[in-house]
Amino acid sequence: MAVENALATDPHIDIIERFGTNWVTLHFDTDAHRTYVLQYASGEDFGSWSNFYTIPADAAPNHYVVVAPATNGSSFYRLLVTP
């Protein structure tokens, strides 16, 4: 059985919300057969991204809710996707 090369949807985070006092939750969807990496940057160095969570490729699309620590400063998040 061949796997079709379907185009991936643009990776995006749907919601970031406060969870308790010291945490946030990040909600996003994934496409089938794609690997996703959630990255963050914080503090004054927003040009330096670090990997926070990797979602390996799966045969079906899915919805993820990832819990991350809240910071006293600003944090930015992004999703990278690979075929």
C-alpha positions in Angstrom: 0.0 0.0 0.0 1.5 3.4 -1.0 1.4 6.4 1.2 0.1 9.5 -0.5 2.2 12.7 -0.4 -0.5 15.0 0.9 0.3 18.6 1.6 0.6 19.4 5.3 -1.6 22.2 6.7 0.3 25.1 8.0 1.4 24.3 11.6 -0.1 26.6 14.1 -0.9 26.8 17.8 -4.7 27.2 18.3 -4.7 28.3 22.0 -2.3 29.2 24.7 -3.9 29.5 28.1 -2.9 29.9 31.7 -3.1 26.6 33.7 -2.9 27.1 37.4 -0.3 29.5 38.7 2.9 28.3 37.1 1.9 26.6 33.8 0.4 27.2 30.4 -1.3 24.8 28.0 -0.7 24.9 24.2 -3.3 23.4 22.0 -2.6 22.3 18.4 -3.6 19.8 15.7 -1.2 17.5 13.8 -1.5 16.0 10.3 -1.0 12.3 9.7 2.5 11.1 8.7 4.3 14.3 9.9 6.7 14.9 12.7 6.2 18.1 14.8 8.6 19.9 17.1 7.2 22.5 19.5 9.9 25.1 20.1 10.2 28.1 22.5 12.2 31.2 22.9 12.2 33.4 26.0 14.0 36.3 27.7 15.9 38.8 25.6 17.2 36.3 23.1 14.1 35.7 20.9 16.4 34.6 18.0 17.5 31.5 19.8 14.8 28.7 19.6 15.0 25.6 21.8 13.1 22.3 21.3 10.6 21.7 24.0 8.5 18.7 22.8 8.6 16.4 19.8 5.6 14.6 18.3 6.7 11.6 16.1 4.8 10.9 12.9 1.6 9.0 13.4 -0.8 7.3 10.9 -3.7 9.5 11.9 -4.2 13.2 12.6 -4.4 14.2 16.3 -5.0 17.0 18.8 -2.4 17.8 21.4 -2.5 19.7 24.6 1.0 20.3 25.9 1.7 21.7 29.4 4.6 24.1 29.7 6.0 26.1 32.6 5.0 29.7 32.7 7.8 32.3 32.9 7.9 35.6 34.6 8.9 37.2 31.3 7.8 36.8 27.8 7.9 33.4 25.9 7.2 32.6 22.3 6.3 29.3 20.9 6.3 27.9 17.4 5.6 24.5 15.6 7.9 23.0 13.0 6.7 20.2 10.8 8.6 17.7 8.7 7.3 15.2 6.2 
